[in-house]
C-alpha cells in the first residue's frame, strides 16, 4: 500500500491492520479487507478526484481528494459502531459482525462512483436533458465495488465466508431501505443502520462529519471546525426505540432510530451552522461558481467529441465491464487533457470538432489567466417546507427588508429547548454566519412553488438592457443557480433524542432552502478592461430595475 502518509503494519484481532496518519483524525486503523479494497486501481483513482471539485482555484489548499475522505468516513463509521458495541448500557438490537462489516465497507466505498470534479460532474451530466435525470454517483459506486471484488477472488471468498451481503452494502450506499428491509427479517428492527452513512431523516451521518471537518481544515477556515465536537457525538449517539406517528395520522409504529442525548443540542446546532458557513463561504463562493460555469461550458463544447454523458450513463446502467472501465478512465486530469489536446483529442481531425476543442481550450486558458466570467449581482429566494402534518404556509409575510433575517433562520431558528417543548429556556442564536442585509431577495415560497427560473430571470434582464450596452447576444449572459439549506435532507428533518433517564422524544424542524441566482457576463469577445465599464454598469442597472419592478408587482399582487 503506497501512501504518502506514515504507516506501519501490526497484528490485531487476527486481522492485518494498516496504520495511516490522517490530517483530520490522526491515527486510522485499516482492517485487512479494507486494505484489499483500497489497494485496487478503482479505489486509487479517487486520489485524482478532488473532494471540492474546482474550489482549489479559489482556495489553494483545497487539494484534498475523495481518497482520504473515503478513508475518513470509514474511520468514523468504525468508531461509531465500536462505541455502540462496547456500551454496556446499550440494550437495543445488536448488529452482527457481518452487518457491521457491511456498514464499514459501504462507508469506505460510498464515493467510488464520482466523476471528474466531484458534484460538478453530476450537474454537467444532468444538464443533458430528461434522459440523464436519473444519473447519480451512488449507483455507480455499487458497480465499481462489485468490479473490485470480482477482480480479487481471495477478497470475494473472504466476504462470502464472513456472510457479508453485497445487496445490503449497495443499499447502504444508496440510502435505500425498501428492498433489503422487505427481504431480510433480521433487519426489521435495525433500520437505524441506514442512518449511519446516509441519514435521509435528519442529515446527521458519518459522511457529513468527515467532510465538514476535512473541508473546514483544507479551506483554511481553521478553528471553525473545532466548534463541532465529533467525539461527543460518538459518545452520545445511540439507537433508541421511538414511536413514529405523523400529525393527522392515526397509525403509529415503533422504530429504532439513532438518537442524540438531549445535552448535545448545541453541538448539533453548531454542525448545521458550520455546514451553512461552508456553503456560503466556500462551496458557493461567487468565484467558485464562475469557474464552475466556465468548466461546464468547456465540457459542453467537447461533449460531441468525447460523448462524456453517454460514457457516464453507460456506467450507470453497467451492461458490461467495458462500459464501467471507460468511465473509470475519467478524473480531474480531464481538464488538462482538454487544454493540451491529449489522449483521444490528439487524434481528432474533423473540421466539425476542431473549432469546439479550440473554444474549450480557450475557456480553460481564461481560467488559468484569471480572465473569469464577470460577476454582476445576485438575487435570493427561500422555499419553506413545513414539518409533515403542519401548515405549509410560511409564518412570515413577505417583506424584502426582513428577508436576510429569514435566511439567517436557516442557521438560527433551529432546534431550541423551548421549541421542543421542554420549557428550559428562550430561543437563542448560536454561532452562525449571517447573510449581509444588502443582498437582493425576491421572496418566500412554500413547498417549492417557485416564481422564477434561471431562464426567465435572464430573459427579463436582457430585455431591459439599452441598445448601446455593448451586449448583443443573450448567450453572452449567464444566470447560475446555487442552493443551500438548513439541512441536507429533501424534506423537513426529524431529530430523535433521549434523556439520561431513558425517555425519548422527537423534534421535526422546518426545512428552508435558499436559492441564489447569480448573473454573470461571459465576455466571449474578451473586451479590453477599459471597455468593460459600460456593459457592467448597464447590466447592474438592468438587474436593479428588474428586481425593483418584481418586488413592486409582488406587493401589488399581495395587496389585491
C-alpha positions in Angstrom: 0.0 0.0 0.0 1.8 3.2 -1.1 0.5 6.1 0.9 2.1 9.5 1.1 1.4 9.2 4.8 3.3 7.5 7.5 2.1 3.9 8.0 3.1 0.6 9.6 1.7 -2.9 9.9 0.7 -4.7 13.1 -1.3 -7.8 14.1 -4.7 -7.1 15.8 -7.6 -9.4 16.4 -6.4 -11.9 13.7 -6.5 -9.1 11.1 -3.6 -7.3 9.5 -4.0 -3.7 10.4 -2.7 -0.8 8.3 -1.9 2.3 10.4 -2.5 5.5 8.5 -1.7 9.0 9.8 -4.6 11.3 8.7 -4.6 15.1 8.8 -8.1 15.2 10.4 -8.5 12.1 12.6 -4.9 11.3 13.4 -4.2 7.5 13.5 -6.6 5.4 11.4 -6.6 1.6 11.6 -7.5 -0.3 8.4 -8.5 -3.9 8.7 -7.3 -6.4 6.1 -10.5 -6.3 4.0 -10.4 -2.5 3.8 -6.7 -2.7 2.7 -7.6 -5.1 -0.1 -10.3 -2.8 -1.3 -8.1 0.3 -1.1 -5.2 -1.4 -3.0 -7.1 -1.5 -6.3 -6.9 0.7 -9.3 -10.6 1.6 -8.9 -10.1 2.9 -5.4 -6.7 4.6 -6.1 -8.5 6.6 -8.8 -10.1 8.6 -6.0 -6.7 10.2 -5.4 -7.3 12.0 -8.7 -10.7 13.4 -7.8 -10.6 16.4 -5.6 -13.2 16.5 -2.8 -14.4 20.0 -3.6 -14.0 19.9 -7.4 -12.6 23.1 -8.8 -12.7 25.0 -5.5 -8.9 24.9 -5.3 -8.8 27.6 -8.0 -10.1 29.9 -5.3 -8.9 28.2 -2.1 -5.5 26.9 -3.0 -5.3 24.5 0.0 -8.4 22.6 -1.1 -6.3 19.9 -2.7 -7.8 17.1 -0.7 -9.3 14.2 -2.6 -12.2 11.7 -2.4 -9.5 9.2 -1.4 -8.8 10.5 2.1 -12.4 11.4 2.6 -13.5 7.8 1.9 -10.9 6.5 4.4 -12.0 9.2 7.0 -15.7 8.2 6.6 -14.7 4.5 7.1 -12.9 5.5 10.3 -16.0 7.5 11.5 -18.3 4.5 10.9 -15.9 2.1 12.5 -15.6 4.3 15.6 -19.4 4.7 15.9 -20.0 1.0 15.6 -17.3 0.2 18.1 -18.7 2.7 20.6 -22.2 1.3 20.4 -21.0 -2.3 20.6 -18.9 -1.5 23.7 -21.6 0.4 25.5 -22.6 -1.8 28.5 -25.7 0.3 29.0 -27.0 -0.3 25.4 -29.9 -2.7 25.3 -31.1 -2.2 21.7 -30.8 -4.5 18.7 -27.2 -5.8 18.3 -25.6 -5.7 14.9 -23.9 -8.9 13.8 -20.3 -8.9 12.8 -21.2 -9.3 9.1 -23.7 -6.3 9.3 -21.0 -4.1 10.9 -18.5 -5.1 8.2 -21.1 -4.3 5.5 -21.5 -0.8 7.0 -17.7 -0.2 7.2 -17.3 -1.3 3.6 -20.2 0.9 2.4 -18.6 3.9 4.2 -15.2 3.2 2.6 -16.6 2.7 -0.9 -19.5 5.2 -1.0 -17.7 7.7 -3.3 -16.2 5.2 -5.8 -18.6 6.3 -8.5 -17.8 10.0 -8.5 -16.9 11.5 -11.8 -14.3 14.3 -12.5 -14.7 17.5 -10.4 -17.0 15.6 -8.0 -20.5 17.0 -7.8 -19.9 19.4 -10.7 -19.8 16.3 -13.0 -23.4 15.3 -11.9 -24.6 18.8 -12.7 -23.0 18.6 -16.1 -24.4 15.2 -17.0 -28.0 16.1 -15.8 -28.0 19.3 -18.0 -28.1 17.0 -21.0 -31.9 16.6 -20.6 -34.5 14.4 -19.0 -32.8 11.2 -20.2 -30.0 11.9 -17.9 -32.1 12.9 -14.8 -31.5 9.5 -13.1 -27.7 9.9 -13.1 -26.1 9.5 -9.7 -22.7 8.5 -8.4 -24.1 6.3 -5.6 -25.3 3.6 -8.1 -22.0 3.7 -9.9 -20.2 3.3 -6.6 -22.0 0.0 -6.1 -21.0 -1.2 -9.6 -17.3 -0.2 -9.0 -17.3 -2.1 -5.7 -18.7 -5.2 -7.4 -15.9 -5.0 -10.0 -13.2 -4.7 -7.4 -14.5 -7.7 -5.5 -14.9 -9.8 -8.7 -11.3 -9.0 -9.7 -9.9 -10.3 -6.3 -11.0 -14.0 -5.8 -9.4 -14.1 -2.3 -11.3 -11.0 -1.2 -14.5 -12.4 -2.7 -14.0 -15.7 -0.9 -13.4 -13.9 2.5 -16.5 -11.8 2.2 -18.6 -14.9 1.3 -17.2 -16.8 4.3 -18.0 -13.9 6.6 -21.6 -13.7 5.3 -21.4 -10.2 4.0 -24.4 -9.3 2.0 -23.5 -7.2 -1.1 -27.1 -6.1 -1.6 -27.0 -4.6 1.9 -23.8 -2.7 1.1 -25.3 -1.3 -2.1 -28.5 -0.3 -0.3 -26.4 1.4 2.4 -24.5 3.4 -0.2 -27.8 4.4 -2.0 -29.6 5.0 1.3 -32.4 2.8 0.0 -34.1 0.8 2.8 -37.0 -0.5 0.8 -35.6 -3.6 -0.9 -33.3 -5.0 1.9 -35.7 -4.4 4.8 -38.6 -6.1 3.0 -36.5 -9.2 2.2 -34.5 -9.7 5.4 -36.3 -10.3 8.7 -33.1 -9.9 10.6 -33.0 -6.2 9.7 -36.7 -5.4 10.6 -35.7 -3.8 13.9 -32.4 -2.5 12.7 -33.4 0.1 10.2 -31.2 2.6 12.1 -28.2 1.2 10.1 -29.4 3.4 7.2 -28.9 6.4 9.4 -25.2 5.8 9.9 -23.8 6.6 6.4 -26.5 8.5 4.6 -29.2 9.8 7.0 -32.2 10.9 5.0 -34.2 11.7 8.2 -32.1 14.5 9.5 -28.7 14.6 7.7 -26.6 13.6 10.6 -24.2 10.9 9.5 -20.6 9.9 9.4 -20.1 11.1 5.8 -21.1 14.6 6.8 -19.0 14.6 10.0 -15.9 13.8 8.0 -16.4 16.2 5.1 -17.3 19.1 7.4 -14.1 18.7 9.4 -11.9 17.9 6.4 -13.3 20.7 4.2 -13.0 23.2 7.0 -9.4 22.3 7.6 -8.3 22.4 4.0 -10.3 25.5 3.0 -8.4 27.5 5.6 -11.3 28.1 8.0 -9.2 26.8 10.7 -10.8 26.8 14.2 -14.3 26.8 12.8 -14.3 23.0 12.6 -13.3 22.6 16.2 -16.7 24.1 17.2 -18.2 20.7 16.4 -17.3 18.1 18.9 -17.4 14.8 17.0 -16.1 12.8 20.0 -19.2 13.8 21.9 -21.5 12.8 19.0 -19.8 9.3 19.0 -20.2 9.0 22.8 -23.9 10.1 22.9 -25.3 8.8 19.6 -27.3 5.6 20.2 -30.2 3.7 18.7 -33.4 4.2 20.8 -36.9 3.0 20.2 -39.3 5.8 19.1 -42.9 6.0 18.2 -43.2 7.2 14.6 -46.5 9.0 14.2 -47.2 11.9 11.9 -49.7 14.5 12.9 -53.1 13.7 11.5 -52.1 10.0 11.0 -53.9 7.5 13.2 -51.3 4.8 12.6 -48.2 4.7 14.7 -45.3 2.3 14.8 -42.3 1.6 16.9 -39.0 2.0 15.2 -35.3 2.2 16.3 -33.6 5.4 15.3 -30.1 6.8 16.0 -30.7 9.3 18.7 -28.8 12.2 20.3 -28.6 12.7 24.0 -30.5 15.9 24.8 -27.3 17.5 26.1 -25.9 17.5 22.6 -28.4 20.1 21.3 -26.0 23.0 20.9 -23.4 20.7 19.4 -26.0 19.6 16.9 -26.8 23.2 16.0 -23.2 24.0 15.5 -22.9 21.2 13.0 -25.5 22.7 10.7 -24.2 26.2 11.3 -20.8 25.0 10.1 -22.4 23.4 7.1 -24.1 26.6 6.2 -20.9 28.6 6.7 -19.0 26.3 4.3 -21.8 26.6 1.7 -21.8 30.4 1.8 -18.0 30.9 2.1 -16.5 28.0 0.1 -18.8 25.7 -1.9 -20.9 28.5 -3.4 -18.4 31.3 -3.4 -19.2 33.6 -6.4 -15.8 33.0 -7.9 -16.1 29.2 -7.4 -19.5 29.5 -9.2 -18.0 31.4 -12.0 -15.2 28.9 -12.6 -17.7 26.0 -12.3 -19.8 27.6 -15.0 -16.7 28.0 -17.3 -15.8 24.3 -16.8 -19.3 23.2 -17.7 -19.3 25.4 -20.8 -15.9 23.8 -21.8 -17.4 20.3 -21.2 -20.4 21.2 -23.3 -18.1 22.2 -26.2 -16.3 18.9 -26.2 -19.3 16.7 -25.4 -20.0 15.9 -29.1 -16.3 14.9 -29.4 -15.9 12.7 -26.3 -19.5 11.6 -25.6 -19.0 12.1 -21.9 -22.7 11.9 -21.0 -23.1 8.6 -22.8 -20.0 7.2 -21.0 -21.5 8.2 -17.7 -24.9 6.8 -18.4 -23.4 3.5 -19.7 -21.5 3.2 -16.4 -24.8 3.8 -14.5 -26.5 1.0 -16.5 -23.5 -1.2 -16.2 -24.3 -3.5 -19.1 -20.7 -4.8 -19.3 -17.3 -4.2 -17.7 -16.1 -2.1 -20.6 -18.9 0.5 -20.0 -17.6 0.9 -16.4 -14.0 1.0 -17.4 -14.5 3.8 -19.9 -16.0 5.8 -17.0 -13.2 5.0 -14.6 -10.7 6.5 -17.0 -12.2 9.9 -16.3 -10.9 12.0 -13.5 -9.8 15.6 -12.8 -6.9 15.4 -15.3 -9.6 15.7 -18.0 -9.2 19.5 -17.6 -5.6 19.3 -18.6 -6.2 16.7 -21.3 -8.6 19.1 -23.0 -6.2 22.1 -22.5 -3.2 20.3 -24.0 -5.2 18.2 -26.5 -4.1 14.9 -25.1 -5.5 11.4 -25.4 -8.3 10.9 -27.9 -8.5 14.7 -28.6 -5.0 14.5 -30.2 -6.4 12.2 -32.9 -9.4 14.4 -33.8 -9.1 15.7 -37.4 -12.8 16.5 -38.1 -13.3 20.1 -39.1 -16.6 20.0 -37.2 -14.9 19.1 -34.0 -11.6 21.1 -34.1 -13.2 24.5 -33.5 -15.1 23.2 -30.5 -11.9 21.8 -29.0 -10.2 25.1 -29.6 -13.0 27.1 -27.9 -12.9 24.7 -24.9 -9.1 25.2 -24.7 -9.7 29.0 -24.9 -12.1 28.8 -21.9 -9.6 26.8 -19.8 -6.9 29.3 -20.7 -9.1 32.1 -19.5 -9.4 30.3 -16.1 -5.7 29.8 -15.9 -5.1 33.5 -16.8 -7.8 34.5 -14.3 -9.9 36.1 -17.0 -13.1 34.8 -15.5 -16.8 35.5 -16.2 -17.7 38.8 -14.7 -20.0 38.7 -11.7 -22.8 41.3 -11.8 -25.3 40.7 -9.0 -27.3 38.1 -7.0 -30.9 37.5 -6.0 -32.2 35.1 -3.4 -35.4 33.1 -2.9 -36.3 30.9 0.1 -38.5 27.9 -0.1 -40.2 26.8 3.1 -41.0 23.2 3.8 -43.1 22.7 7.0 -42.8 19.5 9.0 -45.2 16.8 7.9 -48.7 17.4 9.1 -48.2 21.1 9.7 -49.4 24.1 7.7 -47.1 24.7 4.7 -47.6 28.4 4.6 -44.6 30.4 5.9 -45.4 32.2 9.2 -43.9 35.5 7.9 -45.5 37.7 5.3 -43.1 38.8 2.6 -41.0 41.8 3.4 -37.8 42.4 1.5 -36.2 44.2 4.4 -36.8 41.2 6.7 -35.6 38.6 4.2 -32.0 38.5 5.4 -33.3 37.6 8.8 -35.4 34.8 7.3 -32.3 33.5 5.5 -30.4 33.6 8.7 -33.1 31.4 10.3 -31.6 28.6 8.2 -29.0 28.6 10.9 -30.6 30.2 13.9 -34.3 29.3 14.0 -33.4 25.7 14.6 -33.5 23.3 17.5 -34.1 25.0 20.8 -35.1 23.7 24.2 -38.3 25.7 24.2 -39.3 24.8 20.7 -39.1 21.1 21.6 -41.5 21.7 24.4 -39.0 21.2 27.3 -39.5 24.8 28.6 -35.9 25.1 29.6 -35.1 28.5 28.1 -35.8 31.0 25.4 -34.7 30.7 21.8 -31.2 31.9 21.4 -28.8 32.3 18.5 -25.7 30.2 18.3 -22.6 30.9 16.2 -23.6 31.3 12.6 -22.6 33.2 9.5 -25.1 36.0 8.8 -26.2 36.9 5.3 -25.5 40.5 4.5 -28.6 42.7 4.7 -27.8 44.3 1.3 -28.4 41.0 -0.6 -31.3 41.2 -3.0 -34.2 39.0 -2.5 -37.5 38.1 -4.1 -39.4 36.4 -1.5 -40.5 33.3 0.3 -42.4 30.4 -1.3 -43.9 27.3 0.2 -43.4 23.7 -1.0 -41.2 24.5 -4.0 -43.8 26.8 -5.6 -41.0 28.9 -7.2 -41.9 32.0 -9.1 -38.8 32.2 -11.3 -36.2 30.2 -13.2 -32.7 30.9 -14.4 -34.1 31.3 -17.9 -36.9 33.7 -17.0 -34.5 35.9 -14.9 -32.0 36.0 -17.8 -34.7 37.0 -20.3 -36.1 39.8 -18.1 -32.7 41.3 -17.5 -31.6 41.1 -21.1 -34.7 42.9 -22.4 -34.0 45.8 -20.1 -30.6 46.4 -21.5 -30.2 49.6 -23.6 -29.2 49.2 -27.2 -25.8 50.8 -26.5 -24.9 48.4 -23.7 -22.4 46.6 -25.8 -24.2 43.2 -25.2 -25.8 41.9 -28.4 -26.5 38.3 -27.6 -28.3 36.8 -24.6 -25.9 33.9 -24.7 -23.2 36.3 -23.6 -25.0 36.3 -20.2 -25.4 33.5 -17.7 -27.6 33.0 -14.6 -26.4 30.3 -12.3 -28.5 28.7 -9.6 -26.9 27.7 -6.3 -28.7 26.0 -3.4 -28.0 25.8 0.3 -30.4 24.9 3.0 -30.9 24.4 6.7 -30.4 20.7 6.2 -29.2 18.2 3.5 -32.5 16.3 3.6 -35.0 16.6 0.9 -37.9 17.2 3.3 -38.2 18.7 6.8 -35.8 16.9 9.0 -36.8 14.9 12.1 -34.4 14.6 15.0 -34.5 11.9 17.7 -33.4 12.4 21.3 -33.1 10.6 24.5 -32.6 11.8 28.1 -30.4 10.5 30.9 -33.4 8.7 32.4 -34.1 6.9 29.1 -37.1 8.9 27.9 -37.3 9.7 24.2 -38.7 12.5 22.1 -38.6 13.7 18.6 -38.5 17.1 17.0 -39.4 18.0 13.4 -37.7 21.0 12.0 -38.9 23.1 9.1 -36.6 22.9 6.0 -35.6 26.2 4.5 -34.0 26.1 1.1 -32.2 29.2 -0.2 -31.6 29.5 -3.9 -29.1 32.1 -5.0 -29.4 33.2 -8.6 -26.2 34.9 -9.8 -25.8 37.0 -13.0 -22.5 36.7 -14.9 -21.2 38.3 -18.1 -19.3 35.7 -20.2 -17.4 38.3 -22.2 -17.0 35.9 -25.1 -15.4 38.6 -27.2 -12.8 39.4 -24.5 -13.1 43.2 -24.5 -10.3 45.3 -23.1 -10.6 46.2 -19.4 -11.1 49.8 -20.4 -14.2 48.7 -22.4 -15.8 46.7 -19.6 -17.2 49.5 -17.5 -20.2 50.4 -19.7 -21.6 46.8 -20.1 -21.2 46.1 -16.4 -22.9 49.4 -15.5 -25.8 48.6 -17.9 -26.1 45.1 -16.5 -26.2 46.3 -12.9 -28.8 48.9 -13.7 -30.9 46.4 -15.7 -30.7 43.9 -12.8 -31.7 46.6 -10.3 -34.6 47.7 -12.4 -35.9 44.1 -12.9 -35.6 43.4 -9.2 -37.4 46.6 -8.1 -40.3 46.0 -10.6 -40.6 42.4 -9.5 -40.9 43.4 -5.8 -43.4 46.1 -6.6 -45.5 43.7 -8.7 -45.4 41.2 -5.8 -46.6 43.8 -3.3 -49.3 44.8 -5.7 -50.5 41.2 -6.1 -50.5 40.6 -2.3 -52.4 43.8 -1.6 -55.1 42.7 -4.0 
